[in-house]
Amino acid sequence: MADIFIDLDNTVYSPTVDLTLLDIVKRLDSCWCEKATCITQESDGDVWYWDAPVEEVILARNTADLDSGLMPLVGFKSLVRNVYFEIDDESFVAKDWKTAVVTKEAFLAHTTVIKIDTDKEGSDASKTRV
């Protein structure tokens, strides 16, 4: 049986994809995670959804050591969700991962939401762009 080596001493840096973090979040989610105030990404491709005040996360993003990430500054208790962005089972980071903080407002401004009115009589439900 082959040996497995896990290196916990060195930071993992995933390759960069030509997408912004907002683009990645839009690919991962069709709607905003309601518990989250904002979203960031770590060097290994892990996308983190925070419930901390946006200003606190922005400050942390601007001052964080890239090797240790945001967790020491924002805290585990503020992490509400995480998911890796992968292409063909390989994790990637956004081209702006070192600085980007995606807010609900930015996400909604760049997302088309279709509301289906199911209260209309008949079989044809009307669709309204919101």
C-alpha angles and dihedrals in degrees: 000000000000120000119246117216120199114189109208094167099068130059118244116230115195120208118270122249122204094252132099120238088252089056090050093048090050089053092049098043134037091191136024119271098245095213092056127091094184145347134231136172132230128218094263093057096261110146111213125205112204133196093195120110110285092234090056092051092047090052090048092048090052095048104031123118104242091222095056097032130201100310096087090052104038099028136230092263089068095054109101101169141358134190134170120239105227137176114194090347094306121114119234135187127221118253088246099040093122093062109016125113113175115208129197090249092055091046094050093044090059099039128084112222119196116202115203114206105215093173092078116107118245132035097289111086113201118236120215126187111227 
